[in-house]
């Protein structure tokens, strides 16, 4: 193919696109190596028909043009301001190269005048500002509140965990936080996020145990319009997408169905996912922090949790000790919790305090509900004391019963006095009834714990824990 044939092919290609090119806002002019017009799609812009200008020098038709110069030099000129008919237009001039040498040039006008360019720029600027505002509002909606300073402790093990998490916060490593219910797993997760480089991005939390199995995929990944019966017409964005470049916190991970575990692993490995009913790949850049009150290592051994996902998530493992193993933190925790509750209830005046006898009593309790239970106890005590010193009489009955070997503290003094009904009887009866119900369900299901849990309306992990606590055995 010689240069003439090459230019002819180019003209034919432009003919195919003529309807697109010949508009009042866009056009194209093609010249040969001598700057003569060989293709003209500027009729609407300039008013000249193609038949009238073919073969003419381009500089005789378009004022202030440089197309003939570009055709000789082979140097492209992009986004150049050119005055035509008193207006400044934005033009591109592209050389046509054949066998390494320029044989012509193509000129295009992007905007008829610079005002159009300014309007386009303002449109883009508004769109960017709207996007920034949207991201800002999204970050506020999904904002992490807690920092490492909010984790009150003088316990060496807890201090070591805080230091570890401070180091981890500066990386993108996945973190697995394990600990009993109420130990503060989400508090650690939020602190890690707030100490990271993406602290201004969203912190999106999802409780895996609270989502029905058949809705989990759409909650995590979102769905497209019409993906399933009952879906929103406009579709829905999922938690993975909401997290953006921030942090995705998967709480109660042990409750995640096995089939979803496989999909989660694939997302973590490939850093992309698809919405339900869609086929477009969406990048996943968020950092993942997972938490569970189960011992996932045991769940892996029992075949209830994928080992590959466990190892993928536990790049850094954080095991939070229960409150009963760090009772030295009780005084500081009590004061911190009371201060936050005083603020919540707008109780001014001096900060509430805790009597020495109350602290002694609190240390006798084993705190199965951990810090969450302590928070509830302090909130109740603050209300009962009307913001004054917390006395034994302000504590719940089950804690008062620990005073003086089980004798309930007198309602008017910080001490013991008067007989008390056996509060322990209440808890023994609750345990007896729970044991009876679980044993009956297991018997009806032939020892199948999963089916028994379904009949009782509780999660599988709950029945395992109850069976362990109540010494229940099944034939499964």
Beta strands, then each sheet from edge to edge (+ up, - down):
strand 1: 27-32
strand 2: 37-41
strand 3: 77-84
strand 4: 87-98
strand 5: 101-111
strand 6: 175-178
strand 7: 203-207
strand 8: 222-223
strand 9: 236-237
strand 10: 247-251
strand 11: 272-273
strand 12: 282-283
strand 13: 287-292
strand 14: 316-319
sheet 1: 2+ 1- 5+ 4- 3+
sheet 2: 7+ 10+ 13+ 6+ 14+
sheet 3: 8+ 9-
sheet 4: 11+ 12-
end
